[in-house]
Structure formats: structure tokens, C-alpha cells
């Protein structure tokens, strides 16, 4: 830049030209920190939504399996002994947590699951998923059963054991 041009620039013009170069390191660190904080706030919500979606999927699948079991009972006159007898594609279906659904034909002497009053959930058959923890007990009062997705009241209820 020539001396004549430099003399025409005001002192503030030179400062403005230097500061137009980009973001400072402090500004970038602040933006990254804000992005990290927002991400940390959103992650628990995403996990909750994913868990809820899996529970909903398990409830829908239990309803579908229940329909197949009832159709088999109408066809054959008896409930199937196990889920492989109802002819589902792929054999025994897996729940959203990649474990097989549990089916118990109560007419064959299977032990029924019981609610908090120790009354059997069903009189025909039990059908449930052991939920995210993969653990379960015959009584819904047991804490390991709280996250199970169960069929109760002979099909009138399908949902988590904690809501039964």
C-alpha cells in the first residue's frame, strides 16, 4: 500500500481490516462448549424415546402373536404348546431387545404370572417380553419384572408390568 493511500485511511479503518480475519480461538471454544452442552441435554431424551419405541414395538408384536395363537386355537381346538407350533416365519420371534418372547400355555400346567394381588394375569396363556433388563419373575411385585411387557386379563391389557 502506498504512503498516499495509507494517509487517507482513518485509524479505525486499519483496526477494522485486521479484525475481519475470522473468529478468535475464544469464540470457537465458546461455540463448541455450547454445542456440547446442547448435545448432553438432548441425549437422555433420545434414549427415553428409543426405549419407548421399543416398548411400543413389543406391545404391537405381542398383539400380533396373540392373534396367531388365537387363530391356531380356533383352527386346532387347543392352544399351541409353544410359539414354534403357530407357524410364524423365522420360528420363535425375538423382542426388540433380541430375546425370544416367552409363551406359557396355562392349560398344560405352566406356572402363571401373578399381579400385585398374586392373582394370575391370564387364565388361557401368558405371553410377554422380559424387557430391557432381560430378567423376570413370576410375580409382578418382583422388581425384575417392572420393565417386562406383558399380556394380561386374557388380552384386555398389553403394556409394561409396572402399569398393570
Buried (B, 14 or more C-beta within 10 A) or exposed (E): EEEEEEEEEEEEEEEEEEEEEEEEEEEEEEEEEEEEEEEEEEEEEEEEEEBEEBBEBBBEBBEEBBEBBBEBBEEEEEBBEEBEBBEBEEEBBEBBBEEEBBBBBBEEEEEBBBBEEEEBBBEBBBBBBBBBEBBBBBBBBBEBBBBBBBBBEEBEBBBBBEEB
